[in-house]
Amino acid sequence: MARGILRTDRLILREITLADLPFLHRIFGDAECMRYYPGIKSFDETGSWFQRLAFDSYANHGFGLWAVTDRQSGTLLGDCGITLQETSAGLEPEIGYHLWRDHWGKGYAAEAASACRDYALEALGRARIVSIVRPDNIRSQRVAERVHRRRETFVKAAGSDGDKVEFHLYITKKS
Ligand SMILES: CC(C)(COP(=O)(O)OP(=O)(O)OC[C@H]1O[C@@H](n2cnc3c(N)ncnc32)[C@H](O)[C@@H]1OP(=O)(O)O)[C@@H](O)C(=O)NCCC(=O)NCCS
């Protein structure tokens, strides 16, 4: 049975299981959902992504991308969670979120990400938690603006050709 991690007003975040992968692949195999990523993923690539950022991360760090589910029905809506990512400050915890597009526009991503922010600062005792967003991903920026306090810019290699891309780095520090 998947381990529950976080509870919000409308959501439960729990560990992802192999049974969730077909649904999660709808997101990662969809051109609109992956518009700000280098491309859509094959089912195997989606599996590798969650192997690294969910299953291996749970084992190595105790956190990772979690399943975002409707608290009442248990319906899987997407993923949101904390992974270690390279930023201008080194390797640090980052909140990521991906919802199936039927569930956009309801505030679920900001609700899940805010719970992850509090979990990182309080339960995990981290001094700082960030979100990395492409400047053209306006929907994601609006989520990050609801979740974080400060924004900086940093440049990292991205895209299929490894070109340098400027990202927004949204930051919340423990007060
Ligand atoms: C990024 C992503 C999760 C954002 O989804 P979203 O639905 O815009 O974000 P939220 O779930 O927080 O919903 C926010 C919207 O719901 C609205 N909303 C409706 N009911 C609400 C409620 N009860 N509470 C809060 N907001 C509510 C808000 O007004 C807001 O709309 P606005 O931005 O037009 O003002 C989604 O676009 C996605 O999955 N994209 C593909 C993957 C991706 O790019 N991930 C980010 C990588 S950095």
The ligand as an SDF file (V2000), in Angstrom:
LIG
                    3D

 48 50  0  0  0  0  0  0  0  0999 V2000
    2.0570   23.9340  -14.1520 C   0  0  0  0  0  0  0  0  0  0  0  0
    0.6440   23.4260  -13.8890 C   0  0  0  0  0  0  0  0  0  0  0  0
    0.6540   22.3730  -12.7980 C   0  0  0  0  0  0  0  0  0  0  0  0
   -0.1910   24.6390  -13.4440 C   0  0  0  0  0  0  0  0  0  0  0  0
   -1.5400   24.2610  -13.3820 O   0  0  0  0  0  0  0  0  0  0  0  0
   -2.6430   25.3250  -12.9310 P   0  0  0  0  0  0  0  0  0  0  0  0
   -3.9370   24.6450  -12.9980 O   0  0  0  0  0  0  0  0  0  0  0  0
   -2.4520   26.5880  -13.7180 O   0  0  0  0  0  0  0  0  0  0  0  0
   -2.2180   25.6610  -11.4290 O   0  0  0  0  0  0  0  0  0  0  0  0
   -3.0930   25.4640  -10.1290 P   0  0  0  0  0  0  0  0  0  0  0  0
   -3.5360   24.0540  -10.0380 O   0  0  0  0  0  0  0  0  0  0  0  0
   -2.3510   26.0170   -8.9930 O   0  0  0  0  0  0  0  0  0  0  0  0
   -4.3740   26.3460  -10.4540 O   0  0  0  0  0  0  0  0  0  0  0  0
   -4.2390   27.7430  -10.4980 C   0  0  0  0  0  0  0  0  0  0  0  0
   -5.4350   28.3130  -11.1920 C   0  0  0  0  0  0  0  0  0  0  0  0
   -6.6350   27.7920  -10.6450 O   0  0  0  0  0  0  0  0  0  0  0  0
   -7.5080   28.8690  -10.2880 C   0  0  0  0  0  0  0  0  0  0  0  0
   -8.3920   28.3760   -9.2020 N   0  0  0  0  0  0  0  0  0  0  0  0
   -9.6410   27.9020   -9.4040 C   0  0  0  0  0  0  0  0  0  0  0  0
  -10.1410   27.4610   -8.2380 N   0  0  0  0  0  0  0  0  0  0  0  0
   -9.2090   27.6520   -7.2850 C   0  0  0  0  0  0  0  0  0  0  0  0
   -9.1520   27.3780   -5.9020 C   0  0  0  0  0  0  0  0  0  0  0  0
  -10.1700   26.8080   -5.2610 N   0  0  0  0  0  0  0  0  0  0  0  0
   -8.0220   27.6990   -5.2260 N   0  0  0  0  0  0  0  0  0  0  0  0
   -6.9890   28.2690   -5.8670 C   0  0  0  0  0  0  0  0  0  0  0  0
   -6.9770   28.5470   -7.1920 N   0  0  0  0  0  0  0  0  0  0  0  0
   -8.0870   28.2290   -7.9070 C   0  0  0  0  0  0  0  0  0  0  0  0
   -6.5830   30.0070   -9.9640 C   0  0  0  0  0  0  0  0  0  0  0  0
   -7.1990   31.2640  -10.0960 O   0  0  0  0  0  0  0  0  0  0  0  0
   -5.4830   29.8120  -10.9950 C   0  0  0  0  0  0  0  0  0  0  0  0
   -5.8450   30.3530  -12.2360 O   0  0  0  0  0  0  0  0  0  0  0  0
   -4.9760   31.5660  -12.8350 P   0  0  0  0  0  0  0  0  0  0  0  0
   -3.5390   31.1280  -12.8200 O   0  0  0  0  0  0  0  0  0  0  0  0
   -5.5470   31.7070  -14.2020 O   0  0  0  0  0  0  0  0  0  0  0  0
   -5.2300   32.7090  -11.9170 O   0  0  0  0  0  0  0  0  0  0  0  0
    0.0310   22.8120  -15.1750 C   0  0  0  0  0  0  0  0  0  0  0  0
   -0.0360   23.8070  -16.1610 O   0  0  0  0  0  0  0  0  0  0  0  0
    0.8380   21.6310  -15.6880 C   0  0  0  0  0  0  0  0  0  0  0  0
    0.7300   20.5300  -15.1810 O   0  0  0  0  0  0  0  0  0  0  0  0
    1.6460   21.8750  -16.7500 N   0  0  0  0  0  0  0  0  0  0  0  0
    2.4420   20.8510  -17.3610 C   0  0  0  0  0  0  0  0  0  0  0  0
    3.6950   20.4860  -16.5520 C   0  0  0  0  0  0  0  0  0  0  0  0
    4.5480   21.6920  -16.2330 C   0  0  0  0  0  0  0  0  0  0  0  0
    4.8300   22.5350  -17.0820 O   0  0  0  0  0  0  0  0  0  0  0  0
    4.9720   21.7390  -14.9620 N   0  0  0  0  0  0  0  0  0  0  0  0
    5.7860   22.8180  -14.4340 C   0  0  0  0  0  0  0  0  0  0  0  0
    7.2050   22.6340  -14.7350 C   0  0  0  0  0  0  0  0  0  0  0  0
    8.1680   23.9660  -14.0550 S   0  0  0  0  0  0  0  0  0  0  0  0
  1  2  1  0
  2  3  1  0
  2  4  1  0
  2 36  1  0
  4  5  1  0
  5  6  1  0
  6  7  2  0
  6  8  1  0
  6  9  1  0
  9 10  1  0
 10 11  2  0
 10 12  1  0
 10 13  1  0
 13 14  1  0
 14 15  1  0
 15 16  1  0
 15 30  1  0
 16 17  1  0
 17 18  1  0
 17 28  1  0
 18 19  1  0
 18 27  1  0
 19 20  2  0
 20 21  1  0
 21 22  1  0
 21 27  2  0
 22 23  1  0
 22 24  2  0
 24 25  1  0
 25 26  2  0
 26 27  1  0
 28 29  1  0
 28 30  1  0
 30 31  1  0
 31 32  1  0
 32 33  2  0
 32 34  1  0
 32 35  1  0
 36 37  1  0
 36 38  1  0
 38 39  2  0
 38 40  1  0
 40 41  1  0
 41 42  1  0
 42 43  1  0
 43 44  2  0
 43 45  1  0
 45 46  1  0
 46 47  1  0
 47 48  1  0
M  END
$$$$
